Amino acid sequence: MQTAAQISNLLRCDCSSSGDFDRIIREGFPWESVSYVKENLSLTDGELARILDVSERTLSRLRQTRKRLTTAASDRLYRLIHIFTFAWEVFEDNNAAKQWLHQPQVGLGGRIPIDFIRTEAGAREVEDLLGRIEYGVVS
């Protein structure tokens, strides 16, 4: 399973435990974390705005002011990275994980994983599918 170090590296924060992540999520991730994730996961502004549940205009404002995300948006960003690191672990390749997140999946009823992870319930579905893939269950 994903390590705190992998997630911490992708979020550009110094976190080594769930308690550390909880603290920084409550404080709000800084814009630098958001920017790094966006670049490394090849996300468009529209995709990132949908994942964070903010408008593209709000995203642009955050970029300009370099403010921290809200707790809710930080939680969504953490969820995205948690799922991405799991996909990276399953496919053993960064690019394969990114591609998989952006392509319709039969195991999700033809929906795209990146769209599914906007909610906790959707994220659990994506994790379940990744678990089935990891263990060779036809999905």
C-alpha positions as CSV (number, residue, x, y, z in Angstrom):
1,M,0.0,0.0,0.0
2,Q,1.0,3.6,-0.4
3,T,3.5,5.1,1.9
4,A,3.2,8.4,3.7
5,A,6.6,9.3,2.1
6,Q,5.2,8.8,-1.5
7,I,2.1,10.9,-0.7
8,S,4.1,13.5,1.2
9,N,6.5,13.9,-1.8
10,L,3.7,14.4,-4.3
11,L,2.0,17.0,-2.0
12,R,5.3,18.7,-1.3
13,C,4.7,18.6,2.5
14,D,6.6,17.2,5.4
15,C,4.2,14.5,6.6
16,S,5.1,11.1,8.0
17,S,1.9,10.0,9.5
18,S,-1.9,10.2,9.2
19,G,-1.9,12.7,12.0
20,D,0.5,14.9,10.0
21,F,-1.8,14.7,7.0
22,D,-4.8,15.5,9.1
23,R,-3.1,18.6,10.4
24,I,-2.0,20.0,7.1
25,I,-5.4,19.1,5.5
26,R,-7.1,21.2,8.2
27,E,-4.6,24.0,7.6
28,G,-5.1,23.8,3.9
29,F,-2.5,22.7,1.4
30,P,-0.4,25.6,0.0
31,W,-0.7,26.6,-3.7
32,E,2.7,25.0,-4.3
33,S,1.3,21.6,-3.5
34,V,-1.6,22.1,-5.8
35,S,0.6,23.3,-8.6
36,Y,3.0,20.4,-8.3
37,V,0.1,17.8,-8.3
38,K,-1.5,19.5,-11.3
39,E,1.8,19.3,-13.3
40,N,2.7,15.8,-12.2
41,L,-0.7,14.3,-12.9
42,S,-1.1,16.2,-16.2
43,L,-4.4,17.7,-15.1
44,T,-6.1,20.5,-16.9
45,D,-7.5,23.5,-15.0
46,G,-11.0,22.1,-15.6
47,E,-10.2,18.7,-14.2
48,L,-8.4,20.1,-11.2
49,A,-11.3,22.5,-10.5
50,R,-13.8,19.7,-10.7
51,I,-11.8,17.5,-8.4
52,L,-11.4,20.3,-5.8
53,D,-15.1,21.3,-6.3
54,V,-14.2,24.9,-7.1
55,S,-14.9,27.0,-10.2
56,E,-12.1,27.6,-12.7
57,R,-12.2,31.2,-11.7
58,T,-11.7,30.4,-8.0
59,L,-8.8,28.1,-9.1
60,S,-7.3,31.0,-11.0
61,R,-7.7,33.3,-8.1
62,L,-6.0,30.8,-5.8
63,R,-3.1,30.6,-8.3
64,Q,-2.7,34.4,-8.4
65,T,-2.9,35.0,-4.7
66,R,-1.1,31.7,-3.8
67,K,-3.5,31.2,-0.9
68,R,-4.0,27.9,0.8
69,L,-6.8,25.6,-0.1
70,T,-9.8,25.2,2.2
71,T,-10.0,22.1,4.4
72,A,-12.6,20.5,2.0
73,A,-10.5,21.2,-1.1
74,S,-7.4,20.0,0.7
75,D,-9.1,16.8,1.6
76,R,-10.1,16.2,-2.0
77,L,-6.5,16.9,-3.1
78,Y,-5.3,14.3,-0.6
79,R,-7.8,11.8,-1.9
80,L,-6.6,12.3,-5.4
81,I,-3.0,11.7,-4.5
82,H,-3.9,8.7,-2.3
83,I,-5.7,7.1,-5.3
84,F,-2.9,8.1,-7.7
85,T,-0.2,6.5,-5.5
86,F,-2.2,3.3,-5.3
87,A,-2.6,3.3,-9.1
88,W,1.1,3.9,-9.4
89,E,1.8,0.9,-7.1
90,V,-0.6,-1.3,-9.0
91,F,0.7,-0.5,-12.5
92,E,4.3,0.0,-11.3
93,D,4.6,3.0,-13.6
94,N,3.8,6.7,-13.1
95,N,2.7,7.3,-16.7
96,A,0.5,4.1,-16.8
97,A,-1.2,5.3,-13.5
98,K,-1.9,8.7,-15.0
99,Q,-3.3,7.2,-18.2
100,W,-5.5,4.8,-16.3
101,L,-6.9,7.6,-14.2
102,H,-8.0,9.5,-17.4
103,Q,-9.5,6.6,-19.3
104,P,-13.0,5.0,-19.1
105,Q,-12.9,1.8,-17.1
106,V,-15.2,-1.1,-17.6
107,G,-15.1,-1.9,-13.8
108,L,-16.6,1.6,-13.2
109,G,-19.4,1.2,-15.7
110,G,-17.3,3.0,-18.4
111,R,-16.7,6.1,-16.3
112,I,-13.4,7.8,-15.9
113,P,-11.6,7.3,-12.5
114,I,-10.6,10.9,-12.2
115,D,-14.2,11.9,-12.3
116,F,-15.2,9.2,-9.7
117,I,-12.8,10.4,-7.0
118,R,-14.7,13.7,-6.5
119,T,-16.6,11.9,-3.6
120,E,-15.4,9.6,-0.9
121,A,-17.8,6.9,-2.1
122,G,-16.5,7.2,-5.7
123,A,-12.9,7.1,-4.4
124,R,-13.7,3.8,-2.6
125,E,-15.1,2.4,-5.8
126,V,-11.8,3.3,-7.6
127,E,-9.7,1.8,-4.8
128,D,-11.8,-1.4,-4.9
129,L,-11.3,-1.6,-8.7
130,L,-7.5,-1.1,-8.3
131,G,-7.4,-3.8,-5.6
132,R,-9.2,-6.2,-8.0
133,I,-6.7,-5.3,-10.7
134,E,-3.8,-5.7,-8.3
135,Y,-4.9,-9.2,-7.4
136,G,-5.8,-10.3,-10.9
137,V,-9.6,-10.3,-10.5
138,V,-11.2,-9.7,-13.9
139,S,-12.6,-6.1,-13.8
